[in-house]
Amino acid sequence: TSDNIVRPYVLKGGAEMHPLIGFVAAFGALDMIGFYGLFIGPIVAGLFFTLLPMVAKSYPRTPRRL
């Protein structure tokens, strides 16, 4: 199937993303923008989950005083 060909290319960097997130992203983007969403959706989701820890590390939480 095409999943055996596409998945290694989309997730070849050892992404720390659960396959269900990629599945939902692909079909959500397919519904929103059409055929190209199958490829763009998982890429955008992968970028989001890669950049999220970087941004969180850049802005450390500070304890709030009451």
C-alpha positions in Angstrom: 0.0 0.0 0.0 1.0 3.6 -0.3 1.4 3.9 3.5 4.5 1.6 3.3 6.1 4.1 0.9 4.9 7.5 2.3 5.4 6.9 6.1 9.2 6.4 6.0 9.6 9.6 4.0 7.3 11.6 6.2 8.6 10.3 9.5 12.2 9.4 8.6 13.7 11.7 11.2 12.6 9.6 14.1 9.7 11.9 14.9 8.3 11.7 18.4 4.8 11.9 17.0 2.2 9.2 17.6 1.0 7.7 14.4 -2.6 8.5 15.3 -1.7 12.2 15.3 -0.3 11.9 11.8 -3.4 10.0 10.7 -5.8 12.6 12.1 -3.6 15.4 10.6 -3.6 13.8 7.2 -7.3 13.2 7.0 -8.2 16.5 8.6 -6.1 18.4 6.1 -7.5 16.2 3.3 -11.0 17.3 4.3 -10.0 21.0 4.5 -7.7 21.5 1.5 -8.0 18.4 -0.6 -5.6 15.8 -1.9 -2.4 17.8 -1.0 -3.6 17.8 2.6 -2.6 14.1 2.9 1.0 15.3 2.7 0.8 18.8 4.1 -1.2 17.8 7.3 1.4 15.4 8.8 4.2 17.8 7.9 2.6 20.7 9.7 1.7 18.5 12.7 5.3 17.2 12.9 6.6 20.8 12.8 4.2 21.8 15.5 5.2 19.0 17.8 8.9 19.6 17.1 8.8 23.3 17.7 6.5 23.2 20.8 9.2 21.9 23.2 11.7 24.4 21.8 9.3 27.3 22.5 8.4 25.9 25.9 12.1 25.7 26.8 12.7 29.3 25.6 10.0 30.6 28.0 10.5 28.9 31.3 7.7 29.1 33.8 8.2 31.3 36.7 6.5 30.8 40.1 3.7 33.3 40.7 3.4 35.2 44.0 0.1 35.6 45.6 
